Amino acid sequence: MKNYLYLFLMISLLSCSKGYGDKVEDKNVVVYFLDNSHKELAQKTLNFWIKEGLNGDKTQHIRLLKFDKKTIDLQLISSKNKDPKSMTFEEIKLFLELKTKLDSIVFKPRTCRIVICDGSFNPLFIPTN
């Protein structure tokens, strides 16, 4: 039992040390937030993700970051190393539809920018720009 507690403590410390922030999680979705004022927004994002059936078999990591006064970056870790230039019109359209739904259900009166990131939340590209 001590080994599991120690392992959990180490994982928690490593997560914090990477600067991902606090988190809410459920059903293979983890939403990180750095600003405590975004905790409710993180929970709404988590609820939206699950309600819309966007959670899968693998754990999905999302992070919310303030971009400016009216915009929140919703960072998604990419599961594939895909060149942004190879995105199809249909893929971009799906991201735009997702952004529109998120803006009206979760982020209103703010807006979000969907940012595709690598495994350490380093931005790779923004499909909705």
C-alpha angles and dihedrals in degrees: 000000000000090000092057092047091049092048091049091049092050093049090049092050092048091050091052093045091057089060097241090134132213118334148205119205144180138152099006094315124111120186116193125198131182099195116065089216086067095059093098090046090051090052091049089050091050092049091048092049092053096041091052091049094242093135115097141182093285123063112262120210121208128175129195118212130174109246098177138329093291103028135068121194111228102202118201123190109231116232091201133050095235125166108237089221089063094059112123125229089250092054092050090047090054091052091049091050090049091049091050092051093046091049093052100039107029113016103034123165086022125055133225135225115212109223121189110215141183122248092284096050093258106151116249102173145332110233095190098058 
